[in-house]
Amino acid sequence: MRAARNKQVSPDPAPLRRSQMRSLPRQRVLEVAERLFFSYGIHSVTMDDISRELHVSKKTLYRFFTDKSELVDVLVEKHIKRLRHAIKQVEAAATDPVSYFLMSMQLMAQELQRFHAPFVYDLQKYYPRSWKRFQRFIRTELTEVVERNLGCGMTTGHYRSDLKSAILSRFRIEQIFLAANPEFFPPEQFSIETVQLELARHFLHGILTEKGRQQLRNYERNQLKNKEKI
């Protein structure tokens, strides 16, 4: 890797035999590329690096992907599908709007733990097509999810009844992009995960009613008790 040649990467299985090379699964290529991209950033990892990790030639690698850009596109789409599935699981498991918001916060935190800051930066700078695809997903599907949660919370009385959900749902989504913006929050000074959680908490406290705040306190007390049991 250009910027991380001397860094140790996690060991891979023994070199593949010729018969194994011919049957190399596409999923294996994606797993290795994703691990390297998330660890070192996209720009510093070459197709040579990926083929070396897989113990195959670049010719074998190009059977699956015409170039690195296509590989990045596929990984972004894979990430979107994973997020879409996880969001549906959160919606099904949430018992009220506040619990949904808190579970969503944790989901985003877990997802961001997978990211090394250079990955997000490189995606924006060097792969605008993939970045725009990810932006489109966030700004359409996730905006609808947030707006739905705001409407539900106003109905149940957990959120203020005077909220302008169409405005605040877009504002909440833009906070996600703001947290990932290296110009606002340089990665050497701020953790993307920490910034994301702090912005989400700020947003939540601004929309809660007294009923919602009480529900939040209940969840926080239960979370504290669970930690004490561990």
DRENDO-1510 file (C-alpha; in Angstrom, 1 decimal, always signed):
<recs>
REC; n; res; u; v; w
REC; 1; MET; +0.0; +0.0; +0.0 .
REC; 2; ARG; +1.5; +3.4; -1.0 .
REC; 3; ALA; +1.0; +5.0; +2.4 .
REC; 4; ALA; +1.1; +1.9; +4.5 .
REC; 5; ARG; +3.6; -0.5; +2.8 .
REC; 6; ASN; +5.3; -1.3; +6.0 .
REC; 7; LYS; +2.1; -1.8; +8.0 .
REC; 8; GLN; +1.2; -5.3; +9.1 .
REC; 9; VAL; -2.1; -6.6; +7.7 .
REC; 10; SER; -4.0; -9.5; +9.2 .
REC; 11; PRO; -2.7; -12.9; +7.9 .
REC; 12; ASP; -4.5; -14.6; +5.1 .
REC; 13; PRO; -4.8; -18.3; +4.4 .
REC; 14; ALA; -2.0; -20.1; +2.7 .
REC; 15; PRO; -1.4; -19.2; -1.0 .
REC; 16; LEU; -4.1; -20.6; -3.3 .
REC; 17; ARG; -3.3; -23.5; -5.7 .
REC; 18; ARG; -4.1; -23.0; -9.4 .
REC; 19; SER; -7.4; -24.8; -9.2 .
REC; 20; GLN; -8.4; -22.6; -6.3 .
REC; 21; MET; -7.5; -19.5; -8.2 .
REC; 22; ARG; -9.8; -20.5; -11.0 .
REC; 23; SER; -12.7; -20.8; -8.5 .
REC; 24; LEU; -11.8; -17.8; -6.4 .
REC; 25; PRO; -15.2; -16.4; -5.2 .
REC; 26; ARG; -16.1; -12.8; -6.0 .
REC; 27; GLN; -17.2; -12.4; -2.4 .
REC; 28; ARG; -13.7; -13.2; -1.2 .
REC; 29; VAL; -12.3; -10.4; -3.4 .
REC; 30; LEU; -14.8; -8.0; -1.9 .
REC; 31; GLU; -14.0; -9.0; +1.7 .
REC; 32; VAL; -10.3; -8.5; +1.3 .
REC; 33; ALA; -10.7; -5.2; -0.6 .
REC; 34; GLU; -13.2; -3.9; +2.0 .
REC; 35; ARG; -10.8; -4.8; +4.9 .
REC; 36; LEU; -7.9; -3.0; +3.2 .
REC; 37; PHE; -9.9; +0.0; +2.2 .
REC; 38; PHE; -11.4; +0.4; +5.6 .
REC; 39; SER; -8.0; +0.0; +7.3 .
REC; 40; TYR; -5.8; +2.2; +5.1 .
REC; 41; GLY; -8.1; +4.3; +2.9 .
REC; 42; ILE; -9.0; +3.6; -0.7 .
REC; 43; HIS; -6.4; +5.7; -2.4 .
REC; 44; SER; -3.4; +4.1; -0.8 .
REC; 45; VAL; -4.5; +0.6; -1.6 .
REC; 46; THR; -3.7; -0.6; -5.2 .
REC; 47; MET; -5.1; -3.5; -7.2 .
REC; 48; ASP; -1.6; -5.0; -6.8 .
REC; 49; ASP; -2.0; -4.9; -3.0 .
REC; 50; ILE; -5.4; -6.6; -3.2 .
REC; 51; SER; -4.1; -9.3; -5.5 .
REC; 52; ARG; -1.1; -9.9; -3.3 .
REC; 53; GLU; -3.4; -10.3; -0.2 .
REC; 54; LEU; -5.4; -12.8; -2.2 .
REC; 55; HIS; -2.3; -14.6; -3.5 .
REC; 56; VAL; -3.5; -14.3; -7.1 .
REC; 57; SER; -2.4; -12.4; -10.1 .
REC; 58; LYS; -4.0; -9.1; -11.2 .
REC; 59; LYS; -5.2; -10.9; -14.3 .
REC; 60; THR; -7.3; -13.1; -12.0 .
REC; 61; LEU; -8.6; -10.1; -10.1 .
REC; 62; TYR; -9.6; -8.4; -13.3 .
REC; 63; ARG; -11.9; -11.3; -14.1 .
REC; 64; PHE; -14.2; -9.9; -11.5 .
REC; 65; PHE; -13.8; -6.2; -11.8 .
REC; 66; THR; -12.7; -4.1; -14.8 .
REC; 67; ASP; -10.9; -1.6; -12.6 .
REC; 68; LYS; -10.7; -0.3; -9.1 .
REC; 69; SER; -13.5; +2.2; -9.6 .
REC; 70; GLU; -15.9; -0.6; -10.3 .
REC; 71; LEU; -14.7; -2.5; -7.2 .
REC; 72; VAL; -15.4; +0.6; -5.1 .
REC; 73; ASP; -18.9; +1.0; -6.7 .
REC; 74; VAL; -19.8; -2.6; -5.8 .
REC; 75; LEU; -18.5; -2.2; -2.2 .
REC; 76; VAL; -20.6; +1.0; -1.7 .
REC; 77; GLU; -23.7; -0.7; -3.1 .
REC; 78; LYS; -23.0; -3.7; -0.7 .
REC; 79; HIS; -22.7; -1.2; +2.2 .
REC; 80; ILE; -26.0; +0.4; +1.2 .
REC; 81; LYS; -27.8; -2.9; +1.2 .
REC; 82; ARG; -26.4; -3.8; +4.6 .
REC; 83; LEU; -27.5; -0.4; +6.0 .
REC; 84; ARG; -31.0; -0.8; +4.4 .
REC; 85; HIS; -31.4; -4.2; +6.0 .
REC; 86; ALA; -30.2; -3.0; +9.4 .
REC; 87; ILE; -32.6; +0.0; +9.4 .
REC; 88; LYS; -35.5; -2.4; +8.8 .
REC; 89; GLN; -34.4; -4.5; +11.7 .
REC; 90; VAL; -34.2; -1.4; +13.9 .
REC; 91; GLU; -37.7; -0.3; +12.9 .
REC; 92; ALA; -39.1; -3.7; +13.7 .
REC; 93; ALA; -37.4; -3.9; +17.1 .
REC; 94; ALA; -38.1; -0.4; +18.3 .
REC; 95; THR; -41.0; -0.1; +20.9 .
REC; 96; ASP; -41.5; +3.7; +20.6 .
REC; 97; PRO; -40.0; +6.7; +18.6 .
REC; 98; VAL; -37.3; +7.4; +21.3 .
REC; 99; SER; -36.1; +3.8; +21.4 .
REC; 100; TYR; -35.9; +3.9; +17.6 .
REC; 101; PHE; -33.9; +7.1; +17.6 .
REC; 102; LEU; -31.5; +5.6; +20.2 .
REC; 103; MET; -31.1; +2.3; +18.3 .
REC; 104; SER; -30.4; +4.3; +15.1 .
REC; 105; MET; -27.7; +6.2; +16.9 .
REC; 106; GLN; -26.1; +3.0; +18.0 .
REC; 107; LEU; -26.4; +1.5; +14.5 .
REC; 108; MET; -24.6; +4.5; +13.0 .
REC; 109; ALA; -21.9; +4.3; +15.6 .
REC; 110; GLN; -21.4; +0.6; +14.8 .
REC; 111; GLU; -21.2; +1.4; +11.1 .
REC; 112; LEU; -18.7; +4.2; +11.7 .
REC; 113; GLN; -16.5; +1.9; +13.7 .
REC; 114; ARG; -15.9; +0.0; +10.5 .
REC; 115; PHE; -14.6; +3.1; +8.8 .
REC; 116; HIS; -11.1; +4.5; +8.9 .
REC; 117; ALA; -11.2; +8.2; +8.3 .
REC; 118; PRO; -9.2; +8.1; +5.0 .
REC; 119; PHE; -11.9; +5.8; +3.6 .
REC; 120; VAL; -14.6; +8.5; +3.7 .
REC; 121; TYR; -12.2; +11.2; +2.6 .
REC; 122; ASP; -10.9; +9.2; -0.4 .
REC; 123; LEU; -14.5; +8.2; -1.4 .
REC; 124; GLN; -15.4; +11.9; -1.6 .
REC; 125; LYS; -12.2; +13.1; -3.4 .
REC; 126; TYR; -11.3; +10.3; -5.8 .
REC; 127; TYR; -14.6; +8.4; -6.4 .
REC; 128; PRO; -17.3; +11.0; -6.8 .
REC; 129; ARG; -19.6; +8.6; -8.6 .
REC; 130; SER; -19.7; +6.2; -5.6 .
REC; 131; TRP; -19.9; +9.0; -3.2 .
REC; 132; LYS; -22.9; +10.5; -5.0 .
REC; 133; ARG; -24.6; +7.1; -4.9 .
REC; 134; PHE; -24.1; +6.9; -1.2 .
REC; 135; GLN; -25.3; +10.5; -0.8 .
REC; 136; ARG; -28.4; +9.7; -2.8 .
REC; 137; PHE; -29.3; +6.8; -0.6 .
REC; 138; ILE; -28.8; +8.8; +2.6 .
REC; 139; ARG; -30.7; +11.9; +1.3 .
REC; 140; THR; -33.6; +9.9; +0.0 .
REC; 141; GLU; -34.3; +6.7; +1.9 .
REC; 142; LEU; -32.8; +7.8; +5.2 .
REC; 143; THR; -34.5; +11.2; +5.1 .
REC; 144; GLU; -37.9; +9.4; +4.7 .
REC; 145; VAL; -37.0; +7.2; +7.6 .
REC; 146; VAL; -36.2; +10.1; +9.9 .
REC; 147; GLU; -39.3; +12.0; +8.8 .
REC; 148; ARG; -41.4; +9.0; +9.5 .
REC; 149; ASN; -39.9; +8.7; +13.0 .
REC; 150; LEU; -40.5; +12.4; +13.7 .
REC; 151; GLY; -44.2; +12.1; +12.7 .
REC; 152; CYS; -44.6; +9.1; +14.8 .
REC; 153; GLY; -43.0; +10.8; +17.8 .
REC; 154; MET; -45.3; +13.8; +17.5 .
REC; 155; THR; -48.3; +11.5; +17.4 .
REC; 156; THR; -47.3; +9.6; +20.5 .
REC; 157; GLY; -46.3; +12.8; +22.4 .
REC; 158; HIS; -42.7; +11.9; +22.7 .
REC; 159; TYR; -41.6; +14.7; +20.3 .
REC; 160; ARG; -42.8; +18.4; +20.2 .
REC; 161; SER; -46.0; +18.8; +18.3 .
REC; 162; ASP; -44.8; +21.9; +16.5 .
REC; 163; LEU; -41.9; +20.3; +14.7 .
REC; 164; LYS; -41.5; +20.9; +11.0 .
REC; 165; SER; -40.6; +17.3; +10.1 .
REC; 166; ALA; -39.8; +18.0; +6.4 .
REC; 167; ILE; -37.2; +20.5; +7.5 .
REC; 168; LEU; -35.7; +18.7; +10.5 .
REC; 169; SER; -35.4; +15.3; +8.8 .
REC; 170; ARG; -33.2; +16.9; +6.1 .
REC; 171; PHE; -31.2; +18.8; +8.8 .
REC; 172; ARG; -30.7; +15.5; +10.7 .
REC; 173; ILE; -29.4; +13.8; +7.6 .
REC; 174; GLU; -27.0; +16.7; +6.8 .
REC; 175; GLN; -25.5; +16.2; +10.3 .
REC; 176; ILE; -24.3; +12.8; +9.1 .
REC; 177; PHE; -22.4; +14.3; +6.2 .
REC; 178; LEU; -21.1; +17.1; +8.5 .
REC; 179; ALA; -19.6; +14.6; +10.9 .
REC; 180; ALA; -17.7; +13.0; +8.0 .
REC; 181; ASN; -16.5; +16.3; +6.6 .
REC; 182; PRO; -12.7; +16.5; +7.3 .
REC; 183; GLU; -12.7; +20.3; +6.8 .
REC; 184; PHE; -15.1; +20.8; +9.8 .
REC; 185; PHE; -13.9; +17.9; +11.9 .
REC; 186; PRO; -10.3; +17.0; +11.0 .
REC; 187; PRO; -9.8; +13.2; +11.6 .
REC; 188; GLU; -6.6; +13.8; +13.5 .
REC; 189; GLN; -8.5; +15.9; +16.0 .
REC; 190; PHE; -12.0; +14.3; +16.0 .
REC; 191; SER; -13.4; +10.8; +15.9 .
REC; 192; ILE; -16.2; +10.5; +13.3 .
REC; 193; GLU; -18.1; +8.2; +15.6 .
REC; 194; THR; -17.8; +10.6; +18.6 .
REC; 195; VAL; -18.9; +13.6; +16.4 .
REC; 196; GLN; -21.8; +11.6; +15.0 .
REC; 197; LEU; -23.1; +10.6; +18.5 .
REC; 198; GLU; -22.7; +14.1; +19.9 .
REC; 199; LEU; -24.7; +15.7; +17.0 .
REC; 200; ALA; -27.4; +13.1; +17.3 .
REC; 201; ARG; -27.8; +13.6; +21.0 .
REC; 202; HIS; -28.0; +17.4; +20.5 .
REC; 203; PHE; -30.7; +16.9; +17.9 .
REC; 204; LEU; -32.7; +14.5; +20.1 .
REC; 205; HIS; -32.8; +16.8; +23.1 .
REC; 206; GLY; -34.1; +19.6; +20.9 .
REC; 207; ILE; -37.2; +17.6; +19.8 .
REC; 208; LEU; -38.2; +15.8; +23.0 .
REC; 209; THR; -41.2; +16.7; +25.1 .
REC; 210; GLU; -41.3; +16.1; +28.9 .
REC; 211; LYS; -42.8; +12.7; +28.1 .
REC; 212; GLY; -40.0; +12.0; +25.7 .
REC; 213; ARG; -37.3; +13.1; +28.2 .
REC; 214; GLN; -38.7; +10.8; +30.8 .
REC; 215; GLN; -38.6; +7.9; +28.4 .
REC; 216; LEU; -35.0; +8.8; +27.6 .
REC; 217; ARG; -34.1; +8.9; +31.3 .
REC; 218; ASN; -35.7; +5.4; +31.7 .
REC; 219; TYR; -33.6; +4.0; +28.8 .
REC; 220; GLU; -30.5; +5.6; +30.2 .
REC; 221; ARG; -31.1; +4.1; +33.7 .
REC; 222; ASN; -31.8; +0.7; +32.2 .
REC; 223; GLN; -28.6; +0.9; +30.1 .
REC; 224; LEU; -26.6; +1.9; +33.3 .
REC; 225; LYS; -28.1; -1.1; +35.2 .
REC; 226; ASN; -27.2; -3.5; +32.4 .
REC; 227; LYS; -23.6; -2.2; +32.4 .
REC; 228; GLU; -23.3; -2.7; +36.1 .
REC; 229; LYS; -24.4; -6.3; +35.8 .
REC; 230; ILE; -21.6; -7.0; +33.3 .
</recs>
